[in-house]
């Protein structure tokens, strides 16, 4: 005896209408890995968020001033009508807030790094974190972690050092921070300097495949220069001093008296980064080392929760910028299924992907996906996000999703996909589908005609496919 219940396909691209939505909890498995807990003694998230709010109070103050005084159409807009921090704007902010121009500029830079303001070209606008600052602890903590990640931009690097040496120190600091986190207390700077030197030597060895003598920065077997001293330590000492001061300026650690100690926020952030590495190492479906397109194909048959876990693992293993570029390139391909999955992965990326997503709004093939992503990013309920699409855009997305179903799904699912169309009748849908000009229109209509059990409707769909094919 066969079941009459249709199989639950795991393909998910466009959310169905609210009335037709099935309970999501029924079709979702529990995550395989329980949520990790921070080390004992770590303050609660609400307490950590309070620390972050206190540390970023100045940045929030300047960002809110800019939102109020420089917003579009406001009476206090600058002469050029742009929300940029020009000299005149900085002086005006200083006068309004009773602060020095230098303080205003420093807080403005912090606000940018924390995502409280977003700069696009020569204009700026409030970041989504600023809107959620008072009510969303997770938004506050994400903002602080963004600032923590950008610590090397928070303070100008010392003069007189090669850019390559600075880059090596920046690359080596995660290991230094991990050591501080494991030490759970003050660590002498001399010990950190030794660790930094070892890590820099490892980086050079890995990059050049040349063995370096420990503590010298000199290839093994090479003659020592006449003025040989602990030159490597001496060269790295000011860079370590700069790194520790920069990290102290963002509130990640305290630095003084020849010692450095992570703050509770800094210790928590380092733990978060270590957890991300662990997640990357435990990729649920083993796609972590694949290119974006292959990773998305590997996730196509996963349920939503498992797919999101795979996206997180894949993202944790590579720089955000290159990961977003890879995902968008995959979305530009011919496979509509990968297009939808790429934007699901971009939802996991969140705010860092916004500039790239906004940049593809002008591309017809990606525009509906990008508009839905941006609407949800701006706080629109996912069930209502489709309302930002025009009728033509919604129709194009319907055809694109139908193409994905035709290529990877099952016939009953393609028939059910009719319910997601914005048109109230099938004749009206066929008319608008023909007008929208999707390159897969003929294939979609042929597949729908073959799958639909109603002979009359199937005949009408086949006629529409023929007319599109012949240009009639």
N, C-alpha and C positions, 0 to 999 in steps of 0.2 A: 504493500500500500504506500503510495507516494504522498508526500505532504503537499497541500495546496498553498502553503505559505511560500511566497517567492523568496529566493535566497537573498540575503542582505549583502548587496555588493558594498565593498569598502571604498569605492570611488566617491570622493566628496569634493565638489568644485564650487557650486553655487548653492547657497543656503535656500531651502524651500520657503514658501510663504509661511507665516506664523501659524495659520490654521492647519496647514498640512504637515507641520513639523512633528516628527515623532519624538518621544522623550529621549534625549541624548544619553541619559545615564544608562539606559538599557543596552546601548550598543557600544559602550566604552568600557574597556577593561581598566582595572586599577593599574597605576604605574608600577613597573617592575621593581623600581628602586625607591624605597621610602625616602621621604624628604630628610636630608641630613640635618643634624643639629649642630649648632656652633659649639666651640669648646666651652667647658664649664667656666662660669664666671663672666661670660659675655653678656653685656646688658641686653635687656629685651628690645625688640625692634622699636617700640614706642620711645624708649629712653635713648636709643641710638639716633632716632630721628630728631629728638629734641636737641641732642648735641649738634647734629648737622644743621638744624635751623639756627642755633645760636652762632655757629661758625660762619654761616652764610647770610647772616642778617644784613650786613652791609650790601652784599650783592643783590639781595632781594629788594632792599630799599631803593637802590639805583634802578633796578629793572622795573619796579612799579612806578617810579617817577617817570621813566621813559615811556612806559605804557600810557600813563595819564597825560603827560605833557606833549609827547611827540606822536601820539596816535593819529591815524589818518582822519582828517576833518576836524580835529580838535583846534580850539582857538589858539593854543599855545604852540602850534607847530613851528618848526624852524623856517627860516627864510626860504630855503630851497625845498621845503615841503617833504624832506626825507628824515626818517628817524635814525640818523647817524650821529655818532658822538664826535662832531667837529669841535674845534677849539671853542667856538661860540657856545655850542651845546654843553660842553664840559663846564665852562664858566657859569652858564646859566644854572646847571644842576648844582654846582657848588654853592651858588648864592641861595637857591631854593632850599637846599638841604642843610646848609650851614657847615659844609665840609670844604676841605682843600681840593683844588683841581687834581692834585696827585692822588688823593684818596678816591675821588670819583673815578678816575681812570683805572685805578687798581681794582675797585669793586666792579667796574664795568667788565674788565677782562675776566674776573672771576665769574661773573654772571654768564658770560659767553661760554666759558669752559664747562660750567655746570648745566648748561642748557636752559638757563632761565630766560635768555634772549637768544634769538636765532638771527644771524646776519646772512642776508641774501644779496650778494653784490654790494651795492652802496646803500642798502636800506636794511633795517632791522625790525623785528616784530617780537612780541612776547612768546616765549616758549611754552609748551603745554605744561611743563612742570610748574611754571609760575602760577598758572590757573588753579592747579591742584595743590599748591604749597601748604595751605592751612588745613586741608582735610585728608590728604593722602600721604601717610608715612612712607609708603613704598616709593612714591614719586620723589620725595625728599631724599631718601637713601640712594635712589638711582642717580639723582643729581649730584650727590656728594661723591659717589663712586666715579662718575664721569670726570669730576674735578680731580679725584685721586689718580685716575688713569692718565690725566694730562699734566701731572706734576712737573714734568720737564719744561712745560710752557709757562708755568706759573712764575718763574723767576728767571731773569736773563742769565745765560751761562757765562762763566768767567772768560775774560778776554785772553788771547794768547794761546789758545789750545786748538789743535786740529779738529775739524768736525768729526773725523773718524774716531778720535779718542773720546769725544763727547758721546758719540753714538754707542761706543763700546760700554761706557759707564751706564748709560741708560738701559742697554740690553742686560747688563749684569746686575742691576739693582733689584730685580725680583728675587734673586737668590739671597741678596743681603736682607731684604725685607722678610723673606721666609725665615731666615735665621733669627731675626729680631722677634718674629712672632713665636717661634718655638722657644726662645729664651725666656719669654714672658717677664721681662724685667730689663733694667738698664744694661747696656752692653758698651764696653769701652770702644772709643773710635779706633784705637790701634788694632783691635781685633777685627773690626769691620773693614779696615783698610787691608789687612792681610787677606780676608775673604774676597774682597773686591779684586785684589791683584790676582788671586788664584783664578777667579772666574774670568777675568779679562784674558789671562793667559790661555785658558781653555777655549775661549771664543776665537782667539787668534789661531790657535792650533787647529781647530775645526775648520776655520775658513781657509787657511793657507796650507794646511797639512804639513806644517813645519814645527818641529819640537822646540819649545822655548825653555830656557833654563828658568826654573822657578824663581820668582822675585826679581828678575832682571829685565824681562821683556826682550831678551836677546836670544837668537837662534842657538840651539845647543851646539857646542863645538866652535862657535865663533869667538875670535879673540876679544877680550874685554877692552874697551876704550881706556885711554890713559887716565881719564878723570872718572873712572867707574866708581860710583857710590850707590847707595840705595836709590838710584835715579828713578826707577820705575815707581817706587812708593812715593817719592817726592813729586813726581808728575801727576800721580793719581790723587794725592792728598787734597789739592784744591778742588778737584772735580768731585770727590766724595763730600767735601765740605759744602759745595754748591748743591749737590743732590740732597743732602740731609736738611739744608736750610730750605730748599724748595718744598720738600715733603713736610717740613714743619710749618711752612707758610699756608699749606692747604689743610693743616690740622691732622696729618697722619701720624706725626710723632713729635716728641719734645726733644730738643737738642741743646745741650749746654754742659759746661763743666767736663768736657772730654767724654761725654756719654750720650747715647741716644736710646729712647724708649718709645715704643709704639703707644699711641693713645688707644682708648677702647675702640674708637671708630677705625683707626688704622689697623688694629689687630683684627677686627671683624672684616674689613675689606680684604686683607691678605688672605684670611680664611676663605672668603668668597671666591677669590681667584684660584686658590688651591682646589676648591671644590669643583670649579669649572674644568680644571685640568683633569680631575678624577672622572667627571662626567664624560669628558672627551675620551678618556682611556677606556670607558665602559660603554662605548657606542652600542646601543641595543641591537642593531641589525648589521653592524659591521660595515657601515658605509662611510666611516669617518675619513678615510684616505681617498675616497672617490672624488672626481670632479663633480661640480654641481649637477650637471645633467644626469650622470649615472646615479648620484645620490638620490635625486628626485625619483628616478625610475625605481630605485630600490624601495622607496617609501610609498609607491603607488598602491601597494596592496596592504599597507599597514592601516590599522584603525587610527582615528584622529589623535588619541593620546600617545600612542606609540610613535606616530609620525612626528609629533611635536618633540618628543624626547630625542628622536634621531636628528631633527633639525638643530636642537640645542647642542647636541654633542658635536655635530659637524661644524657649527658656528664657533664653538669654544676652541676648536683646534686651529683656527686661522684668523688673521686680522679682519676686523669687521668690514673695512673698506673693500678689500679684495673679494670677500665673501659676497657682499651685496652686488658687486659688479658681475661676479660669476652667475648669481641667481638671475639677474636681469638679462644677461646674455642668454641664459637657458630659456627664459620666458619669451625671447624674440624668435625662438625656433619655430618649426612647423608643427610641433606636437602640442595641441591645445591642452592636453592633460598636464604636461610639464609647465605650461603657462600658469594654470591655476595653482598647481602645487608650489611653484616658485614664489607666488605672492603669499601663500600660506606660510612658507618659510620666512618671508620678509616680515610677516606679522610677528614672528618670534623675535626677529631682530629689533623691531620697535623703532624708537625715535632716531637712532643713528642712520636708518635707511631713508628717512623722509626726504632729504635733498635729492637723492637718486630717484626715488619714486616720483617726486614732483617733476623731475626733469623729463620723464617719459610720458607725461600726460599728453603731449602733442603727437605721440605715435599712435595711430589708429588701432593697431592690434593690441596695444597695452593700455590704452586710455580707460576703458571701463574698469579693468582690474585696479589700475592706479587710483581712480576716483573712489572706488569702494574702500581701498586701503587707507587713503587719506581721510575719508569720512570717519572710519572707525578709529583712526589715530586721533582725530579731533574730538572724540568722545561720543559720536553718534552710535546708537544701539545697533549692533550688527544686523538685527532683524529689520531695521529701518534704513540701513545704509543704501539699499537699492534705490531709494527715492532721490538720491543725488544724480542718478543717471537720466538722460533724456530718453525718450521713447526709442529713438534710433540706436542709442548706445546700449540700451537694455536688450534690444532685438539682436544686435551684433553679438552681445555676450551670450544670449540664448543659443545662437547658431554655433559659437565657438565651444560652448559647453557641450552641445549636442555632438559636435565633432569628436570631442574627447570621449563621450559615451559610446559613439559609434565605433571608435578605434579600440577602446579598452573595456567597455562595459558589456552589458547584456541587453538583449532585445526588450525585455519588459521594462528595464530601467529607461530606455530611450522613449518608450511609450509614456511612461510616467513623467518624463521630462516635459511633456506638453503642458502639464499643470503649472510649470514655472514661468510660462510665457505671460507677458503683460497684456497681450491681446485677448479679448473676451471670446472670440470665435476662431475656429481653425481657418476659414477663408481669409479673415483679416490678418491672421498670423502669416499665412502664405504670401499674401500681398506685400506685407512689410518685410518679410524675409527676402523676397525677390528684390526689393528696392534697396536693401542695406548693402548689398554688394560684397558679402563675405566670400573669400575664395573657396571655402568648402561647402557652399550652399547646395550644389548639386549632389555631392556625396551624402550630405546630411539628409536631404529630402528622399533620396533613393533608399537609404537605410531605414528611415522612418516609415516609408511606404511598405517596405518588406516586413517590418516588425509589427505594424498595427493590425489588430484583428478585425477591424471594421473594413469590409471591402470597399464601400463607397468612399470612405475617407482616404483609404490607401490609394484609390484611383485618382482622387483629387490631388493628393500629394505627388504621385507619379507624373501627373500632367504638369504640375508646377515645376517639377524638376526638369522635364523635357523643355518647357518654355525657357527656363533659365539657361539650359544647355545650348539651345538654338538661338537665344537672344530674342525670342518672341514675346 
